[in-house]
């Protein structure tokens, strides 16, 4: 383990399971999910015919039916023949900025709308790495409750920039004053089109953030920058190395320093895929939440032609292949992989893209169990989040009930029967007439 600060959040007593006597209880007497095969997000073998007990929003007991007694006061949820997994944790998203295909719409209502959308797709926790404002902090501060039925949010505030160490450190301090959970930096030249944050600046950012007890997540593209960021003590790499094959030294350093790696493969897809009409535009799982006006715009022939003619779009298409190859190498070397997607900007569909990301990770050679852990327990640990990502005693009861076994094929995470957050069933989308 490295000597830099451990990724951690200041949590309330409730988050540690020390609920007060007057804490609200949505389900009087609690819940018992029975009969399902349970996969707890830790990588442990699945438990057949499981019982999962919930009270005041948290798991109080979990195990085989012959080892867990069901109190008479609970409401029983019969999940026989189904599969229960933890709610997915997106370790790299963005929340609150986009309406349709336009940015610049950050508001409390939009933050809540997008968190409800994520929740309906089974993404029950989102780490928003940039573009966050006071409204997002306020929403985060309201989620420590057994009454929650939308996704949890953790925030990084504004992406830290600066031409000098002094400028960048001032922006770190501004984010800290806002009450953020992370600091986010970008170390990238956008395929040679912009100036990259230099090492003395990002080094100063990392040092100041650590003085304040805040972990630092870094956007990057190049292998050389990954090594320099590790030299500076970065906590979390939140995009793939995409310029060349990773070297053995990077894998060894990530493992030794316990620095996680979030591939964000769907970010690459979003840059080129709309050069034609994607096949998923016919997928009912996607269409259930898609906005017709957005699809009509993305189908515009002139828009598609412009993307086909874009050198950067074609370069990012090549980068996706490189990113998947590097994910295969790093995962096999024992690097901790955290599922992240960079969803939230226009054209990066929240909720649906997370399931697409899982499929691309499978293409890179990860097993269904490895992928599921990367999207639950590992993602939560990498982001320093307590009480989410696993279905262990004391954790929040954030879970998905599936009709199909995700360990047979990871695409079965789309077979969602229901989603529950803090033991509350996530409501369906409001009808247009409501």
C-alpha positions as CSV (number, residue, x, y, z in Angstrom):
1,X,0.0,0.0,0.0
2,X,1.2,3.5,-0.7
3,X,1.6,6.1,2.0
4,X,-0.8,8.6,0.4
5,X,-4.2,9.2,2.0
6,X,-6.6,6.4,1.6
7,X,-9.7,7.2,-0.5
8,X,-12.3,8.0,2.1
9,X,-15.4,10.0,2.8
10,X,-16.7,11.6,6.0
11,X,-19.7,9.5,6.8
12,X,-22.5,9.8,9.3
13,X,-23.2,7.3,12.1
14,X,-26.1,6.1,10.0
15,X,-23.7,5.2,7.2
16,X,-21.8,3.0,9.6
17,X,-24.9,1.2,10.6
18,X,-25.4,2.9,13.9
19,X,-29.0,4.0,13.3
20,X,-30.8,6.0,16.0
21,X,-34.0,4.8,17.5
22,X,-36.0,7.6,15.7
23,X,-34.5,6.9,12.3
24,X,-37.3,6.6,9.7
25,X,-38.5,3.2,8.6
26,X,-40.2,2.9,5.2
27,X,-41.1,-0.7,5.7
28,X,-42.4,-1.3,9.1
29,X,-40.9,-4.6,10.3
30,X,-38.5,-4.7,7.3
31,X,-38.2,-6.9,4.3
32,X,-37.0,-10.4,3.5
33,X,-36.0,-11.3,0.0
34,X,-36.2,-15.0,-0.3
35,X,-35.5,-17.8,-2.9
36,X,-33.0,-16.0,-5.2
37,X,-29.5,-16.8,-6.0
38,X,-27.5,-14.0,-4.4
39,X,-24.2,-12.6,-5.7
40,X,-22.9,-10.2,-3.1
41,X,-20.4,-8.1,-5.0
42,X,-17.3,-9.2,-3.1
43,X,-16.3,-12.0,-5.6
44,X,-17.5,-14.7,-3.2
45,X,-19.4,-17.6,-4.8
46,X,-23.1,-17.1,-5.3
47,X,-25.5,-18.2,-2.6
48,X,-28.4,-20.3,-3.8
49,X,-31.8,-20.1,-2.1
50,X,-30.7,-17.0,-0.2
51,X,-32.4,-14.9,2.4
52,X,-31.6,-11.2,2.5
53,X,-33.1,-9.3,5.5
54,X,-33.5,-5.5,5.4
55,X,-34.4,-3.1,8.1
56,X,-34.3,0.7,8.1
57,X,-32.7,0.6,4.6
58,X,-29.9,-1.7,5.5
59,X,-29.0,-5.3,5.1
60,X,-29.2,-6.9,8.6
61,X,-28.5,-10.5,7.6
62,X,-27.8,-12.5,4.4
63,X,-27.1,-16.1,3.7
64,X,-28.6,-19.5,2.8
65,X,-32.2,-20.1,3.8
66,X,-31.2,-22.8,6.3
67,X,-28.9,-20.3,8.1
68,X,-31.0,-17.1,8.3
69,X,-34.2,-17.0,10.3
70,X,-37.0,-14.8,8.9
71,X,-38.7,-12.7,11.6
72,X,-42.5,-12.9,11.6
73,X,-42.9,-9.1,11.2
74,X,-41.2,-8.7,7.9
75,X,-42.7,-8.4,4.4
76,X,-41.5,-11.3,2.3
77,X,-40.5,-10.6,-1.3
78,X,-40.5,-13.9,-3.1
79,X,-37.6,-13.9,-5.6
80,X,-37.6,-17.6,-6.3
81,X,-35.8,-18.5,-9.5
82,X,-34.3,-15.0,-9.8
83,X,-30.8,-13.5,-9.1
84,X,-30.0,-10.7,-6.8
85,X,-26.9,-8.5,-7.3
86,X,-25.8,-5.2,-5.7
87,X,-26.8,-2.0,-7.4
88,X,-24.2,-1.0,-10.0
89,X,-21.7,1.7,-9.0
90,X,-20.5,4.0,-11.8
91,X,-17.1,5.2,-10.7
92,X,-16.9,7.8,-13.4
93,X,-20.0,9.7,-14.5
94,X,-21.3,13.2,-14.7
95,X,-24.7,14.4,-13.4
96,X,-26.8,17.4,-13.9
97,X,-25.5,19.3,-16.9
98,X,-27.3,17.9,-20.0
99,X,-30.8,18.2,-21.3
100,X,-31.3,16.4,-24.6
101,X,-28.1,17.0,-26.5
102,X,-27.3,20.4,-24.8
103,X,-25.0,21.1,-21.9
104,X,-25.3,24.1,-19.6
105,X,-28.5,23.0,-17.8
106,X,-27.2,22.3,-14.3
107,X,-29.9,22.5,-11.7
108,X,-31.2,20.6,-8.7
109,X,-34.2,19.3,-10.8
110,X,-31.9,18.0,-13.5
111,X,-29.6,16.3,-11.0
112,X,-32.5,14.5,-9.4
113,X,-34.0,13.6,-12.8
114,X,-30.8,12.0,-14.0
115,X,-30.3,10.1,-10.7
116,X,-33.8,8.7,-11.1
117,X,-32.8,7.6,-14.6
118,X,-29.7,5.9,-13.5
119,X,-31.6,4.1,-10.8
120,X,-34.2,2.7,-13.2
121,X,-31.2,1.1,-15.1
122,X,-29.9,-0.4,-11.8
123,X,-27.0,2.1,-11.4
124,X,-27.7,2.9,-7.8
125,X,-24.5,5.0,-7.1
126,X,-22.8,7.6,-9.3
127,X,-19.4,9.2,-8.8
128,X,-19.7,12.5,-10.6
129,X,-16.3,13.6,-11.6
130,X,-16.6,17.2,-12.7
131,X,-19.2,19.8,-13.4
132,X,-20.8,19.6,-10.0
133,X,-22.2,22.6,-8.2
134,X,-23.8,23.4,-4.9
135,X,-27.1,21.8,-5.9
136,X,-25.3,18.5,-6.3
137,X,-23.7,18.7,-2.9
138,X,-27.1,19.4,-1.4
139,X,-28.6,16.4,-3.1
140,X,-25.7,14.2,-1.9
141,X,-26.2,15.5,1.7
142,X,-29.8,14.4,1.6
143,X,-29.2,10.7,0.7
144,X,-28.4,9.3,4.2
145,X,-31.9,8.1,4.7
146,X,-33.9,4.9,4.6
147,X,-36.5,6.7,2.5
148,X,-34.1,7.0,-0.5
149,X,-35.4,5.7,-3.8
150,X,-33.1,7.3,-6.4
151,X,-29.4,6.8,-7.0
152,X,-26.7,8.0,-4.6
153,X,-24.4,10.8,-5.7
154,X,-20.8,11.7,-4.9
155,X,-19.2,14.8,-6.4
156,X,-15.9,16.3,-7.5
157,X,-17.0,19.9,-8.1
158,X,-15.4,21.7,-10.9
159,X,-12.6,20.0,-12.8
160,X,-9.4,21.7,-11.5
161,X,-7.5,23.6,-14.1
162,X,-4.7,26.2,-14.0
163,X,-1.7,27.5,-15.8
164,X,0.3,27.7,-12.6
165,X,0.5,25.7,-9.5
166,X,-0.9,28.7,-7.5
167,X,-4.0,29.0,-9.8
168,X,-4.7,25.3,-9.6
169,X,-4.3,25.1,-5.8
170,X,-6.7,28.0,-5.4
171,X,-9.3,26.0,-7.4
172,X,-8.7,22.9,-5.2
173,X,-9.4,25.1,-2.2
174,X,-12.6,26.4,-3.8
175,X,-13.8,22.8,-4.4
176,X,-12.9,21.8,-0.9
177,X,-14.9,24.8,0.5
178,X,-17.9,23.5,-1.6
179,X,-17.7,20.2,0.3
180,X,-16.6,17.8,-2.5
181,X,-15.7,14.2,-2.1
182,X,-12.9,14.1,-4.7
183,X,-10.7,16.4,-6.9
184,X,-10.6,15.8,-10.6
185,X,-7.9,16.8,-13.1
186,X,-7.4,16.4,-16.8
187,X,-3.9,15.5,-18.1
188,X,-4.6,15.3,-21.8
189,X,-3.9,17.4,-24.9
190,X,-7.1,16.3,-26.8
191,X,-5.1,14.6,-29.6
192,X,-2.7,17.5,-29.8
193,X,-5.3,20.3,-30.0
194,X,-4.8,21.8,-26.5
195,X,-2.1,22.4,-23.9
196,X,-1.7,19.6,-21.4
197,X,-1.6,20.3,-17.7
198,X,2.1,20.2,-16.8
199,X,3.6,18.1,-14.1
200,X,4.4,20.9,-11.7
201,X,0.7,21.9,-11.8
202,X,-0.8,18.5,-11.3
203,X,1.8,17.7,-8.7
204,X,0.7,20.8,-6.7
205,X,-2.9,19.8,-7.1
206,X,-2.3,16.3,-5.8
207,X,-0.2,17.6,-2.8
208,X,-2.8,20.2,-1.8
209,X,-5.7,17.8,-2.2
210,X,-4.0,15.3,0.0
211,X,-3.3,18.0,2.6
212,X,-7.1,18.5,2.7
213,X,-7.8,14.7,2.8
214,X,-9.3,14.6,-0.7
215,X,-8.4,11.9,-3.2
216,X,-7.5,12.9,-6.8
217,X,-8.9,11.2,-9.9
218,X,-7.1,11.9,-13.2
219,X,-8.3,11.9,-16.8
220,X,-5.4,10.9,-19.1
221,X,-4.7,9.4,-22.5
222,X,-0.9,8.7,-22.7
223,X,1.1,6.0,-21.0
224,X,3.9,8.4,-20.1
225,X,1.4,10.6,-18.2
226,X,0.1,7.6,-16.3
227,X,3.6,7.0,-14.9
228,X,4.1,10.7,-14.1
229,X,0.8,10.9,-12.3
230,X,1.7,7.8,-10.2
231,X,5.1,9.5,-9.4
232,X,3.0,12.5,-8.1
233,X,0.8,10.2,-6.0
234,X,-2.5,10.2,-7.9
235,X,-5.2,8.1,-6.3
236,X,-7.4,6.9,-9.2
237,X,-6.9,6.7,-13.0
238,X,-10.3,7.3,-14.6
239,X,-9.7,6.7,-18.3
240,X,-7.8,4.2,-20.3
241,X,-4.3,4.5,-21.6
242,X,-5.0,4.8,-25.3
243,X,-1.8,5.8,-27.1
244,X,0.1,2.5,-26.9
245,X,0.3,-0.8,-25.2
246,X,0.8,-0.6,-21.4
247,X,4.0,-1.8,-20.0
248,X,4.7,-4.3,-17.3
249,X,5.9,-1.5,-15.0
250,X,2.5,0.3,-15.1
251,X,0.7,-2.8,-14.1
252,X,3.1,-3.5,-11.3
253,X,2.9,0.1,-10.0
254,X,-0.9,0.2,-10.1
255,X,-1.0,-3.1,-8.0
256,X,1.8,-2.0,-5.6
257,X,0.3,1.5,-5.0
258,X,-3.3,0.1,-4.9
259,X,-4.4,2.6,-7.6
260,X,-7.5,1.6,-9.4
261,X,-8.1,1.9,-13.1
262,X,-11.4,2.8,-14.7
263,X,-11.5,2.1,-18.5
264,X,-14.5,4.2,-19.6
265,X,-14.7,2.3,-22.9
266,X,-18.1,3.8,-23.8
267,X,-16.6,7.3,-23.8
268,X,-14.6,6.2,-26.8
269,X,-17.7,4.7,-28.4
270,X,-19.6,8.0,-28.0
271,X,-17.1,9.9,-30.1
272,X,-17.6,7.9,-33.3
273,X,-20.7,5.7,-33.1
274,X,-23.1,8.3,-34.4
275,X,-21.4,8.3,-37.8
276,X,-24.3,5.9,-38.6
277,X,-27.4,4.8,-36.8
278,X,-26.3,2.5,-33.9
279,X,-27.9,-0.9,-33.7
280,X,-29.0,-0.2,-30.1
281,X,-31.5,2.4,-31.4
282,X,-33.7,-0.7,-31.9
283,X,-33.1,-2.1,-28.4
284,X,-36.2,-2.0,-26.2
285,X,-34.0,-1.7,-23.2
286,X,-32.6,1.5,-24.6
287,X,-35.8,2.8,-26.1
288,X,-37.7,2.6,-22.8
289,X,-35.9,5.7,-21.7
290,X,-34.7,7.4,-24.9
291,X,-36.1,10.8,-25.9
292,X,-37.4,10.7,-29.5
293,X,-36.2,14.2,-30.3
294,X,-32.6,13.2,-29.3
295,X,-32.8,10.1,-31.6
296,X,-34.1,12.2,-34.5
297,X,-31.2,14.6,-34.1
298,X,-28.6,11.8,-33.9
299,X,-30.1,10.3,-37.1
300,X,-29.6,13.5,-39.1
301,X,-27.6,12.6,-42.2
302,X,-25.5,15.7,-42.2
303,X,-24.6,15.2,-38.6
304,X,-23.6,11.6,-39.3
305,X,-21.5,12.7,-42.3
306,X,-19.6,15.2,-40.2
307,X,-18.7,12.6,-37.7
308,X,-17.5,10.2,-40.5
309,X,-15.3,13.1,-41.8
310,X,-13.9,13.9,-38.4
311,X,-10.2,12.9,-37.9
312,X,-10.6,12.9,-34.1
313,X,-13.6,10.5,-34.3
314,X,-11.6,8.1,-36.3
315,X,-8.7,8.4,-34.0
316,X,-10.9,7.7,-31.0
317,X,-12.3,4.6,-32.7
318,X,-8.7,3.3,-33.0
319,X,-8.2,4.3,-29.3
320,X,-11.1,2.0,-28.3
321,X,-9.3,-1.0,-29.7
322,X,-6.1,0.0,-27.8
323,X,-8.1,0.7,-24.6
324,X,-9.7,-2.8,-24.7
325,X,-6.3,-4.4,-25.3
326,X,-4.8,-2.5,-22.3
327,X,-7.7,-3.4,-20.1
328,X,-7.1,-7.1,-20.9
329,X,-3.5,-6.8,-19.9
330,X,-4.1,-4.8,-16.7
331,X,-7.0,-7.0,-15.5
332,X,-5.0,-10.2,-16.0
333,X,-2.1,-8.6,-14.1
334,X,-4.3,-8.1,-11.0
335,X,-4.9,-4.4,-11.3
336,X,-8.2,-3.4,-9.6
337,X,-10.7,-2.4,-12.3
338,X,-13.5,0.0,-11.5
339,X,-16.4,0.2,-13.9
340,X,-16.9,3.8,-15.2
341,X,-18.4,5.2,-18.3
342,X,-18.1,9.0,-18.4
343,X,-21.8,9.2,-19.0
344,X,-23.7,12.4,-18.6
345,X,-22.4,14.6,-21.5
346,X,-24.6,14.8,-24.6
347,X,-24.9,11.5,-26.4
348,X,-23.6,9.4,-23.5
349,X,-26.8,7.8,-22.3
350,X,-26.9,7.4,-18.5
351,X,-27.9,4.0,-17.3
352,X,-27.9,2.3,-20.7
353,X,-24.2,3.0,-21.4
354,X,-23.3,1.3,-18.1
355,X,-24.7,-2.0,-19.3
356,X,-22.9,-1.5,-22.7
357,X,-19.7,-0.9,-20.8
358,X,-20.0,-4.3,-19.1
359,X,-20.3,-5.9,-22.5
360,X,-17.1,-4.2,-23.8
361,X,-15.3,-5.4,-20.7
362,X,-16.3,-8.9,-21.6
363,X,-15.0,-8.4,-25.1
364,X,-11.7,-7.5,-23.4
365,X,-11.6,-10.9,-21.8
366,X,-12.9,-10.2,-18.3
367,X,-15.1,-12.9,-16.8
368,X,-18.7,-12.1,-15.8
369,X,-17.8,-12.3,-12.1
370,X,-14.8,-10.0,-12.6
371,X,-17.0,-7.5,-14.4
372,X,-19.7,-7.7,-11.8
373,X,-17.3,-7.1,-9.0
374,X,-15.7,-4.2,-11.0
375,X,-19.2,-2.6,-11.2
376,X,-20.1,-3.1,-7.6
377,X,-17.7,-3.9,-4.7
378,X,-14.5,-2.8,-6.5
379,X,-16.0,0.4,-7.9
380,X,-17.2,1.4,-4.4
381,X,-13.8,0.6,-2.8
382,X,-11.9,2.4,-5.5
383,X,-14.0,5.5,-4.9
384,X,-13.7,5.2,-1.1
385,X,-17.4,4.7,-0.6
386,X,-18.7,2.9,2.5
387,X,-22.0,1.0,2.7
388,X,-22.5,0.5,-1.1
389,X,-21.4,-1.9,-3.7
390,X,-21.9,-5.1,-1.7
391,X,-24.8,-6.9,-0.1
392,X,-23.1,-7.6,3.3
393,X,-24.6,-7.1,6.7
394,X,-24.6,-3.3,7.5
395,X,-24.6,-2.2,3.9
396,X,-27.4,-0.2,2.3
397,X,-29.9,-2.5,0.7
398,X,-29.2,-1.2,-2.9
399,X,-29.9,-4.1,-5.2
400,X,-31.2,-5.4,-8.5
401,X,-33.4,-8.4,-8.9
402,X,-32.7,-10.1,-12.3
403,X,-34.6,-12.6,-14.3
404,X,-31.4,-14.1,-15.7
405,X,-28.1,-15.2,-14.3
406,X,-25.4,-12.5,-14.9
407,X,-22.6,-15.1,-14.3
408,X,-23.7,-17.0,-17.4
409,X,-23.4,-13.9,-19.6
410,X,-22.9,-10.3,-18.3
411,X,-25.6,-9.1,-20.7
412,X,-28.1,-10.6,-18.3
413,X,-27.7,-7.6,-16.1
414,X,-30.2,-6.0,-18.5
415,X,-32.9,-8.6,-17.5
416,X,-34.0,-6.3,-14.7
417,X,-37.1,-7.4,-12.8
418,X,-36.8,-4.6,-10.2
419,X,-34.4,-2.2,-8.6
420,X,-34.3,-1.4,-4.8
421,X,-32.5,1.4,-3.1
422,X,-32.3,1.4,0.8
423,X,-34.9,-1.3,0.5
424,X,-37.3,0.9,-1.5
425,X,-38.5,-0.3,-4.9
426,X,-37.4,2.3,-7.5
427,X,-40.5,3.7,-9.1
428,X,-41.0,3.5,-12.9
429,X,-40.6,6.6,-15.1
430,X,-43.5,9.0,-15.0
431,X,-45.8,8.7,-18.0
432,X,-45.8,11.7,-20.4
433,X,-49.4,12.6,-19.3
434,X,-48.6,12.6,-15.6
